[in-house]
Amino acid sequence: MRWKVDAIQGRAIQCRSIQARISQNRSTDFFLLKGIVAMKRIVQKGASGIVWRLLCFCALILQSSLLLGDSSATAHYLANEGVMVVHGDTKVVFDPLFNNDYGRYQLLPENMKQALYSGEAPYNDIDAVFVSHSHQDHFSPLDMLKLMRLRQGIVLYAPAQAVDELKASAPDDAIFKRVTGLQLAYGDKPVVYKANDLIIEAVYIPHSGWPERMLDVQNIAFRITLQNSTTVLHLGDADTKDAHYEGDAEYWNEREIDMAFPPYWYFSSKNGQHVLENRLRPGHAVGIHVPTAMPAKVQDRPEDFRDRDLFTTPGEIRVIDKH
């Protein structure tokens, strides 16, 4: 009997180890972890040796698939709406540097900020930075100036409002040779740039609250294709109304989005859900701009977010599957 207890405990430890290793890889299919937890429960009830071996075999196959996925394309969470996307040796970053959490959002940890400045892995060899808008929980002109001065291989795309703030801090700085300011207004057609292994598409989507407030904010939604393969969409603080997307239906239909990063309120809004499901149709969506008050455990979250994928912890990773 003692041997049986020890064996069951040992199997539970092995199962926890597999679960932890998979957790570190943070697959897009975050519900996969629930399957591992279920395996652990079976083990704790005393599965037979054959059943245990089958369970371990399945778990290791799942883990291997996640590790192999990391070699294609991945999304790395920084904080708030900060995300880095990697495909092969191409790297882009959205909204990485800001200093105001307004008492409710995730700030970028200091060690991650310093790694961005120094180019420490995984933030080495970044090709481009994209800024959605100039609010203080998305953009710090002084921090961005520092990054651009230290990392001279980076190019920056940002709304004209953000570029104006940069120029107010350093009007004659040489970094502006690597800065593209987007002067877009509501109703303008999307613009397209091509640089190295990137297709950069940008369109103005009003800031959340339209038309009652934030009318003067230039919020840019960036659709970026890396190495003619992986396409991601970063919406900034986009309003959820379908009218903002309806006029550019052809634009949204012409390229499949492998992963979208909508602000989390898209998941709790009927308008937002409609836009995601009928206009954007991404292969997968991960919510950003998530308040720190959002419970870490899925079962403790408000009902609208229990079956949704959210970035909540700096350093999280999602594998981007081809849509």
Order of alpha helices (4+ residues) and beta strands (2+ residues): alpha-alpha-alpha-beta-beta-beta-alpha-beta-alpha-beta-alpha-beta-beta-beta-beta-beta-alpha-alpha-beta-alpha-beta-beta-beta
